Amino acid sequence: MSELEDESPREEPSRYSRTTNGLLASLIVTVLAVGAFVVFREAFRDQPVVTRDAVDYLGTVEDAQAGGVELVYPKNLPDGWIATSIDFVPGERPAWGIGMLTADGRYVGLRQEDADVDELVASYVDENAEPGDESGVESGLTAGPWQTWADTGGDLAYSTTLTGGQASTMGETLLVYGSASRDDQEQLIGLLTTAEID
């Protein structure tokens, strides 16, 4: 043999053993460490309190009345309730809505629109909402009977057709809906009016 052949480099064993088990163990330790950090951080972090600002729905109603538009609205809200959103679309076929939160944070919506009741129920309650019995709920409105609606998610709604007031509002659909209880929604219906705001 020549000297050159004797000096060829020899393979030395690796300093670390690379196995699948070692890789999995490292991965598990990393995941557990990250999980423990997340749990620790959540346990000792203050949760932000999100509060909704009340909106002045009566101001919008007053402005609409000054323009000759008759809107259905609650003359006041029950204690602890706040109006959180309003939606007024003026024009030949105005549309009007108020979003409210009850004292226990449940949602109630009011929608007045020249639209078919099935269309409004599909849009604001559920496409598969089922009609229930006519309700004997009392309101200060000149309107037809109140029809109840319910969906599988627990939402409830009441609909009626306006029959009095200005000619422009006759035949409009009124919908009260949301996740609030039957008692809360019926309480709201009892507060509805179209009276002029002083």
Accessible surface in RSA format (square Angstrom, percent):
REM  Atomic radii and reference values for relative SASA: ProtOr
REM  Chains: A
REM  Algorithm: Lee & Richards
REM  Probe-radius: 1.40
REM  Slices: 20
REM RES _ NUM      All-atoms   Total-Side   Main-Chain    Non-polar    All polar
REM                ABS   REL    ABS   REL    ABS   REL    ABS   REL    ABS   REL
RES MET A   1   195.28 101.1 110.13  72.9  85.16 202.8 110.72  94.1  84.57 112.0
RES SER A   2    59.61  50.4  45.88  61.2  13.74  31.6  49.45 105.3  10.17  14.2
RES GLU A   3   140.51  80.7 135.98 102.9   4.53  10.8  53.89 104.2  86.62  70.7
RES LEU A   4   148.82  82.9 138.71  99.2  10.11  25.4 138.89  97.5   9.94  26.7
RES GLU A   5   105.23  60.4  89.14  67.4  16.09  38.3  39.16  75.7  66.07  53.9
RES ASP A   6    95.05  66.6  69.47  69.1  25.58  60.5  29.82  70.2  65.24  65.1
RES GLU A   7   134.38  77.1 105.59  79.9  28.78  68.5  45.73  88.4  88.65  72.4
RES SER A   8    66.33  56.1  54.47  72.7  11.87  27.3  36.21  77.1  30.13  42.2
RES PRO A   9   133.07  97.0 103.74  94.6  29.33 106.6 113.62  93.8  19.45 120.9
RES ARG A  10   209.78  88.1 184.98  94.3  24.79  59.0  68.16  93.2 141.61  85.8
RES GLU A  11   178.60 102.5 144.56 109.4  34.04  81.1  63.05 122.0 115.56  94.3
RES GLU A  12   150.75  86.5 122.63  92.8  28.12  66.9  37.91  73.3 112.84  92.1
RES PRO A  13   125.93  91.8 100.90  92.0  25.02  91.0 113.14  93.4  12.79  79.5
RES SER A  14    78.59  66.4  40.90  54.6  37.69  86.8  46.28  98.6  32.31  45.3
RES ARG A  15   213.46  89.6 174.93  89.2  38.54  91.8  70.06  95.7 143.40  86.9
RES TYR A  16   156.75  73.2 151.44  86.2   5.31  13.8 116.25  87.4  40.50  49.9
RES SER A  17   101.80  86.0  63.22  84.4  38.58  88.9  53.51 114.0  48.29  67.6
RES ARG A  18   209.27  87.9 172.44  87.9  36.83  87.7  72.02  98.4 137.24  83.2
RES THR A  19    75.10  53.4  59.43  60.2  15.67  37.4  58.97  79.2  16.13  24.4
RES THR A  20    97.76  69.5  89.02  90.2   8.74  20.8  55.82  75.0  41.94  63.4
RES ASN A  21   118.10  81.4 111.63 107.9   6.47  15.6  28.20  67.9  89.90  86.9
RES GLY A  22    36.80  45.4   0.00   N/A  36.80  45.4  34.06  93.5   2.74   6.1
RES LEU A  23   127.56  71.0 121.04  86.6   6.52  16.4 125.32  88.0   2.24   6.0
RES LEU A  24    90.90  50.6  90.90  65.0   0.00   0.0  90.90  63.8   0.00   0.0
RES ALA A  25    54.39  50.0  48.34  74.6   6.05  13.8  53.71  75.6   0.68   1.8
RES SER A  26    65.99  55.8  58.39  77.9   7.60  17.5  33.96  72.3  32.03  44.9
RES LEU A  27   102.36  57.0  98.56  70.5   3.80   9.6 101.95  71.6   0.41   1.1
RES ILE A  28   101.34  57.7  99.68  74.3   1.66   4.0 101.31  73.0   0.03   0.1
RES VAL A  29    99.97  65.8  98.28  89.0   1.69   4.1  99.69  86.6   0.28   0.8
RES THR A  30    78.22  55.6  74.51  75.5   3.71   8.8  53.78  72.2  24.44  36.9
RES VAL A  31    92.28  60.7  88.34  80.0   3.94   9.5  90.76  78.9   1.52   4.1
RES LEU A  32   119.86  66.8 113.77  81.4   6.10  15.3 115.76  81.3   4.10  11.0
RES ALA A  33    60.97  56.1  46.17  71.3  14.80  33.7  55.16  77.7   5.81  15.4
RES VAL A  34    88.09  58.0  85.51  77.4   2.57   6.2  88.06  76.5   0.03   0.1
RES GLY A  35    32.75  40.4   0.00   N/A  32.75  40.4  32.55  89.3   0.20   0.4
RES ALA A  36    65.23  60.0  51.18  79.0  14.06  32.0  59.46  83.7   5.77  15.3
RES PHE A  37   121.52  60.8 116.05  71.9   5.47  14.2 120.94  73.3   0.58   1.7
RES VAL A  38    62.02  40.8  62.02  56.1   0.00   0.0  62.02  53.9   0.00   0.0
RES VAL A  39   104.47  68.7 101.23  91.6   3.24   7.8 103.72  90.1   0.75   2.0
RES PHE A  40   126.25  63.2 122.24  75.7   4.00  10.4 126.05  76.4   0.19   0.6
RES ARG A  41   103.32  43.4  97.84  49.9   5.49  13.1  36.95  50.5  66.37  40.2
RES GLU A  42    69.11  39.7  59.09  44.7  10.02  23.9  36.35  70.3  32.76  26.7
RES ALA A  43    72.14  66.3  32.87  50.7  39.27  89.3  44.89  63.2  27.24  72.2
RES PHE A  44   153.53  76.8 118.60  73.5  34.93  90.9 126.36  76.6  27.18  77.8
RES ARG A  45   118.96  49.9 104.09  53.1  14.87  35.4  48.56  66.4  70.40  42.7
RES ASP A  46   136.43  95.6 118.12 117.6  18.31  43.3  38.98  91.8  97.44  97.2
RES GLN A  47   112.19  62.7  95.26  69.6  16.93  40.3  57.34 122.1  54.84  41.6
RES PRO A  48   111.94  81.6  85.40  77.9  26.54  96.5  97.41  80.4  14.53  90.3
RES VAL A  49   132.23  87.0 100.67  91.1  31.56  76.0 104.18  90.5  28.04  76.1
RES VAL A  50   125.15  82.4  95.10  86.1  30.05  72.4  98.40  85.5  26.76  72.6
RES THR A  51   107.19  76.2  84.00  85.2  23.19  55.3  60.37  81.1  46.81  70.8
RES ARG A  52   133.59  56.1 116.59  59.4  17.00  40.5  31.25  42.7 102.34  62.0
RES ASP A  53   121.14  84.9 108.38 107.9  12.76  30.2  34.77  81.8  86.37  86.1
RES ALA A  54    69.96  64.3  40.07  61.8  29.88  68.0  40.14  56.5  29.82  79.0
RES VAL A  55    50.96  33.5  37.74  34.2  13.22  31.9  43.09  37.4   7.87  21.4
RES ASP A  56   100.85  70.6  83.47  83.1  17.38  41.1  43.09 101.4  57.76  57.6
RES TYR A  57    13.79   6.4  13.57   7.7   0.22   0.6  11.84   8.9   1.94   2.4
RES LEU A  58    64.21  35.8  63.76  45.6   0.45   1.1  63.94  44.9   0.27   0.7
RES GLY A  59    21.21  26.2   0.00   N/A  21.21  26.2  20.23  55.5   0.98   2.2
RES THR A  60    27.58  19.6  23.18  23.5   4.40  10.5  14.05  18.9  13.53  20.4
RES VAL A  61     0.00   0.0   0.00   0.0   0.00   0.0   0.00   0.0   0.00   0.0
RES GLU A  62    78.77  45.2  77.63  58.7   1.13   2.7  20.29  39.2  58.48  47.7
RES ASP A  63   106.85  74.8  94.92  94.5  11.93  28.2  28.26  66.5  78.59  78.4
RES ALA A  64     6.34   5.8   0.01   0.0   6.33  14.4   5.83   8.2   0.52   1.4
RES GLN A  65    21.62  12.1   6.72   4.9  14.90  35.5   6.95  14.8  14.67  11.1
RES ALA A  66    95.57  87.9  49.43  76.3  46.14 105.0  63.18  89.0  32.40  85.8
RES GLY A  67    63.32  78.1   0.00   N/A  63.32  78.1  35.79  98.2  27.53  61.7
RES GLY A  68    48.75  60.1   0.00   N/A  48.75  60.1  31.34  86.0  17.42  39.0
RES VAL A  69    33.40  22.0  30.98  28.0   2.42   5.8  32.74  28.4   0.66   1.8
RES GLU A  70    23.66  13.6  21.65  16.4   2.00   4.8   4.99   9.6  18.67  15.2
RES LEU A  71     2.75   1.5   2.69   1.9   0.06   0.1   2.70   1.9   0.05   0.1
RES VAL A  72     0.23   0.2   0.23   0.2   0.00   0.0   0.23   0.2   0.00   0.0
RES TYR A  73     8.69   4.1   8.69   4.9   0.00   0.0   2.25   1.7   6.44   7.9
RES PRO A  74     0.03   0.0   0.03   0.0   0.00   0.0   0.03   0.0   0.00   0.0
RES LYS A  75   122.69  59.9 106.65  65.4  16.04  38.2  54.67  49.2  68.02  72.5
RES ASN A  76    84.63  58.4  81.03  78.3   3.60   8.7  28.91  69.6  55.73  53.9
RES LEU A  77    39.17  21.8  17.22  12.3  21.95  55.2  17.31  12.2  21.85  58.8
RES PRO A  78    18.95  13.8   6.08   5.5  12.87  46.8  16.73  13.8   2.22  13.8
RES ASP A  79   141.21  98.9 121.75 121.2  19.46  46.0  43.13 101.5  98.08  97.8
RES GLY A  80    57.48  70.9   0.00   N/A  57.48  70.9  31.96  87.7  25.52  57.2
RES TRP A  81    19.72   7.9   6.48   3.1  13.24  31.1   0.00   0.0  19.72  32.0
RES ILE A  82    56.28  32.0  54.39  40.5   1.89   4.6  56.28  40.5   0.00   0.0
RES ALA A  83     2.57   2.4   1.16   1.8   1.41   3.2   1.16   1.6   1.41   3.7
RES THR A  84    14.37  10.2   5.14   5.2   9.24  22.0   0.02   0.0  14.35  21.7
RES SER A  85    50.90  43.0  47.76  63.7   3.14   7.2  35.06  74.7  15.84  22.2
RES ILE A  86    63.49  36.1  37.10  27.6  26.39  63.6  38.38  27.6  25.11  68.1
RES ASP A  87    64.31  45.0  60.44  60.2   3.87   9.2  28.21  66.4  36.10  36.0
RES PHE A  88    58.07  29.1  33.05  20.5  25.02  65.1  33.05  20.0  25.02  71.6
RES VAL A  89    74.59  49.1  73.69  66.7   0.90   2.2  74.59  64.8   0.00   0.0
RES PRO A  90    92.23  67.2  77.47  70.6  14.76  53.7  77.67  64.1  14.56  90.5
RES GLY A  91    54.46  67.2   0.00   N/A  54.46  67.2  36.98 101.5  17.48  39.1
RES GLU A  92   181.02 103.9 142.20 107.6  38.82  92.4  63.91 123.6 117.11  95.6
RES ARG A  93   157.25  66.0 137.09  69.9  20.16  48.0  59.35  81.1  97.90  59.3
RES PRO A  94    23.73  17.3  20.70  18.9   3.04  11.0  20.73  17.1   3.01  18.7
RES ALA A  95     8.90   8.2   8.34  12.9   0.56   1.3   8.90  12.5   0.00   0.0
RES TRP A  96     0.87   0.3   0.87   0.4   0.00   0.0   0.87   0.5   0.00   0.0
RES GLY A  97     5.09   6.3   0.00   N/A   5.09   6.3   5.03  13.8   0.06   0.1
RES ILE A  98     4.29   2.4   0.03   0.0   4.26  10.3   2.27   1.6   2.02   5.5
RES GLY A  99     2.65   3.3   0.00   N/A   2.65   3.3   0.24   0.7   2.41   5.4
RES MET A 100     0.03   0.0   0.03   0.0   0.00   0.0   0.00   0.0   0.03   0.0
RES LEU A 101    41.88  23.3  41.74  29.9   0.13   0.3  41.74  29.3   0.13   0.4
RES THR A 102     5.45   3.9   0.77   0.8   4.68  11.2   0.77   1.0   4.68   7.1
RES ALA A 103    73.93  68.0  40.73  62.8  33.21  75.5  42.53  59.9  31.40  83.2
RES ASP A 104   106.05  74.3  71.84  71.5  34.21  80.9  49.24 115.9  56.81  56.7
RES GLY A 105    49.40  60.9   0.00   N/A  49.40  60.9  25.39  69.7  24.01  53.8
RES ARG A 106   120.73  50.7 119.54  60.9   1.19   2.8  19.48  26.6 101.24  61.4
RES TYR A 107    80.59  37.6  79.61  45.3   0.98   2.6  63.45  47.7  17.14  21.1
RES VAL A 108     0.00   0.0   0.00   0.0   0.00   0.0   0.00   0.0   0.00   0.0
RES GLY A 109     0.00   0.0   0.00   N/A   0.00   0.0   0.00   0.0   0.00   0.0
RES LEU A 110     0.88   0.5   0.00   0.0   0.88   2.2   0.00   0.0   0.88   2.4
RES ARG A 111    18.13   7.6  18.13   9.2   0.00   0.0   1.51   2.1  16.63  10.1
RES GLN A 112     5.56   3.1   5.17   3.8   0.39   0.9   1.73   3.7   3.82   2.9
RES GLU A 113    36.72  21.1  36.71  27.8   0.00   0.0   4.64   9.0  32.07  26.2
RES ASP A 114    59.59  41.7  58.06  57.8   1.53   3.6   4.92  11.6  54.67  54.5
RES ALA A 115    16.47  15.1   2.85   4.4  13.62  31.0  11.89  16.7   4.59  12.2
RES ASP A 116    86.53  60.6  72.61  72.3  13.92  32.9  35.09  82.6  51.44  51.3
RES VAL A 117    43.66  28.7  41.59  37.7   2.07   5.0  41.59  36.1   2.07   5.6
RES ASP A 118    87.26  61.1  81.40  81.0   5.86  13.9  29.38  69.2  57.88  57.7
RES GLU A 119    99.68  57.2  90.70  68.6   8.98  21.4  40.41  78.2  59.27  48.4
RES LEU A 120     3.67   2.0   3.67   2.6   0.00   0.0   3.67   2.6   0.00   0.0
RES VAL A 121     4.82   3.2   4.82   4.4   0.00   0.0   4.82   4.2   0.00   0.0
RES ALA A 122    40.70  37.4  29.12  44.9  11.57  26.3  29.76  41.9  10.94  29.0
RES SER A 123    80.36  67.9  40.75  54.4  39.61  91.2  23.87  50.8  56.49  79.1
RES TYR A 124    77.72  36.3  56.97  32.4  20.75  54.0  41.09  30.9  36.63  45.1
RES VAL A 125    20.11  13.2   0.54   0.5  19.57  47.2   2.28   2.0  17.83  48.4
RES ASP A 126    45.83  32.1  38.18  38.0   7.66  18.1   9.01  21.2  36.83  36.7
RES GLU A 127   148.97  85.5 119.49  90.4  29.48  70.2  33.53  64.9 115.44  94.3
RES ASN A 128   121.28  83.6 108.62 105.0  12.67  30.5  32.77  78.9  88.51  85.5
RES ALA A 129    12.86  11.8   0.00   0.0  12.86  29.2   0.00   0.0  12.86  34.1
RES GLU A 130   119.55  68.6 117.64  89.0   1.91   4.5  50.24  97.2  69.31  56.6
RES PRO A 131    78.54  57.2  57.76  52.7  20.78  75.5  57.76  47.7  20.78 129.2
RES GLY A 132    41.31  50.9   0.00   N/A  41.31  50.9  28.53  78.3  12.78  28.6
RES ASP A 133   120.17  84.2 112.46 111.9   7.71  18.2  33.32  78.4  86.85  86.6
RES GLU A 134   115.73  66.4  89.99  68.1  25.74  61.3  28.46  55.1  87.27  71.2
RES SER A 135    21.67  18.3   7.28   9.7  14.39  33.1  10.15  21.6  11.52  16.1
RES GLY A 136    71.66  88.4   0.00   N/A  71.66  88.4  44.34 121.7  27.32  61.2
RES VAL A 137    25.91  17.0   6.24   5.6  19.67  47.4  14.19  12.3  11.72  31.8
RES GLU A 138   142.48  81.8 135.44 102.5   7.04  16.8  64.20 124.2  78.28  63.9
RES SER A 139    31.97  27.0   4.06   5.4  27.91  64.3   4.48   9.5  27.49  38.5
RES GLY A 140    65.77  81.1   0.00   N/A  65.77  81.1  35.62  97.7  30.16  67.5
RES LEU A 141    23.41  13.0   2.70   1.9  20.71  52.1   5.51   3.9  17.89  48.1
RES THR A 142    90.52  64.4  77.47  78.5  13.05  31.1  46.61  62.6  43.91  66.4
RES ALA A 143    30.19  27.8   2.12   3.3  28.08  63.9   2.12   3.0  28.08  74.4
RES GLY A 144    20.81  25.7   0.00   N/A  20.81  25.7  16.46  45.2   4.36   9.8
RES PRO A 145    88.06  64.2  70.39  64.2  17.67  64.2  80.99  66.9   7.07  43.9
RES TRP A 146     8.43   3.4   8.21   4.0   0.22   0.5   5.29   2.8   3.14   5.1
RES GLN A 147    44.66  25.0  44.62  32.6   0.03   0.1  20.01  42.6  24.65  18.7
RES THR A 148    11.42   8.1  11.42  11.6   0.00   0.0   6.57   8.8   4.85   7.3
RES TRP A 149    22.02   8.8  20.97  10.1   1.05   2.5  22.02  11.7   0.00   0.0
RES ALA A 150    46.69  42.9  44.83  69.2   1.87   4.2  44.98  63.3   1.71   4.5
RES ASP A 151    21.99  15.4   6.85   6.8  15.14  35.8   5.71  13.5  16.27  16.2
RES THR A 152   148.37 105.5 109.69 111.2  38.68  92.2  91.09 122.3  57.28  86.6
RES GLY A 153    70.48  86.9   0.00   N/A  70.48  86.9  37.92 104.1  32.56  72.9
RES GLY A 154    59.32  73.2   0.00   N/A  59.32  73.2  36.78 100.9  22.54  50.5
RES ASP A 155    45.55  31.9  44.18  44.0   1.36   3.2   2.11   5.0  43.44  43.3
RES LEU A 156    19.60  10.9  19.60  14.0   0.00   0.0  19.60  13.8   0.00   0.0
RES ALA A 157     0.00   0.0   0.00   0.0   0.00   0.0   0.00   0.0   0.00   0.0
RES TYR A 158     0.00   0.0   0.00   0.0   0.00   0.0   0.00   0.0   0.00   0.0
RES SER A 159     4.76   4.0   4.27   5.7   0.49   1.1   0.45   1.0   4.31   6.0
RES THR A 160     7.14   5.1   0.00   0.0   7.14  17.0   6.63   8.9   0.51   0.8
RES THR A 161    63.28  45.0  61.72  62.6   1.56   3.7  31.37  42.1  31.91  48.2
RES LEU A 162     7.90   4.4   7.39   5.3   0.51   1.3   7.39   5.2   0.51   1.4
RES THR A 163    64.02  45.5  52.94  53.7  11.08  26.4  48.52  65.2  15.50  23.4
RES GLY A 164    17.48  21.6   0.00   N/A  17.48  21.6  13.38  36.7   4.10   9.2
RES GLY A 165    57.13  70.5   0.00   N/A  57.13  70.5  24.31  66.7  32.82  73.5
RES GLN A 166    69.04  38.6  60.11  43.9   8.94  21.3  36.81  78.4  32.23  24.4
RES ALA A 167    90.87  83.6  67.78 104.6  23.09  52.5  68.84  96.9  22.03  58.4
RES SER A 168    82.51  69.7  52.24  69.7  30.28  69.7  58.20 123.9  24.31  34.1
RES THR A 169     5.06   3.6   5.06   5.1   0.00   0.0   4.93   6.6   0.13   0.2
RES MET A 170   105.63  54.7  84.72  56.1  20.92  49.8  61.11  52.0  44.52  59.0
RES GLY A 171    44.80  55.3   0.00   N/A  44.80  55.3  26.41  72.5  18.39  41.2
RES GLU A 172     7.71   4.4   7.31   5.5   0.40   1.0   1.67   3.2   6.04   4.9
RES THR A 173     8.45   6.0   8.45   8.6   0.00   0.0   0.91   1.2   7.54  11.4
RES LEU A 174     0.00   0.0   0.00   0.0   0.00   0.0   0.00   0.0   0.00   0.0
RES LEU A 175     0.00   0.0   0.00   0.0   0.00   0.0   0.00   0.0   0.00   0.0
RES VAL A 176     0.00   0.0   0.00   0.0   0.00   0.0   0.00   0.0   0.00   0.0
RES TYR A 177    20.96   9.8  20.96  11.9   0.00   0.0   9.67   7.3  11.29  13.9
RES GLY A 178     6.64   8.2   0.00   N/A   6.64   8.2   5.98  16.4   0.66   1.5
RES SER A 179    42.32  35.8  34.95  46.6   7.38  17.0  27.71  59.0  14.61  20.5
RES ALA A 180     3.85   3.5   0.00   0.0   3.85   8.8   0.00   0.0   3.85  10.2
RES SER A 181    58.78  49.7  45.52  60.7  13.27  30.6  52.19 111.1   6.59   9.2
RES ARG A 182   120.18  50.5 115.36  58.8   4.82  11.5  45.55  62.2  74.63  45.2
RES ASP A 183   112.84  79.0 104.90 104.4   7.95  18.8  31.90  75.1  80.94  80.7
RES ASP A 184    30.62  21.4  30.62  30.5   0.00   0.0   0.07   0.2  30.55  30.5
RES GLN A 185     0.00   0.0   0.00   0.0   0.00   0.0   0.00   0.0   0.00   0.0
RES GLU A 186    50.97  29.3  45.86  34.7   5.11  12.2   8.81  17.0  42.16  34.4
RES GLN A 187    90.76  50.8  78.77  57.6  11.99  28.6  33.31  70.9  57.46  43.6
RES LEU A 188     0.00   0.0   0.00   0.0   0.00   0.0   0.00   0.0   0.00   0.0
RES ILE A 189     0.00   0.0   0.00   0.0   0.00   0.0   0.00   0.0   0.00   0.0
RES GLY A 190    36.46  45.0   0.00   N/A  36.46  45.0  18.41  50.5  18.05  40.4
RES LEU A 191    33.76  18.8  33.76  24.2   0.00   0.0  33.76  23.7   0.00   0.0
RES LEU A 192     2.84   1.6   0.00   0.0   2.84   7.2   0.00   0.0   2.84   7.7
RES THR A 193    22.51  16.0  22.42  22.7   0.09   0.2   8.51  11.4  13.99  21.2
RES THR A 194    42.50  30.2  33.28  33.7   9.23  22.0   8.26  11.1  34.24  51.8
RES ALA A 195    57.56  52.9  44.97  69.4  12.60  28.7  56.72  79.9   0.85   2.2
RES GLU A 196   123.92  71.1 106.47  80.5  17.46  41.6  58.31 112.8  65.62  53.6
RES ILE A 197    47.54  27.1  28.65  21.3  18.90  45.5  32.92  23.7  14.62  39.7
RES ASP A 198   172.54 120.9 113.67 113.1  58.87 139.2  68.40 161.0 104.14 103.9
END  Absolute sums over single chains surface
CHAIN  1 A    12948.0       9984.4       2963.5       7273.2       5674.8
END  Absolute sums over all chains
TOTAL         12948.0       9984.4       2963.5       7273.2       5674.8
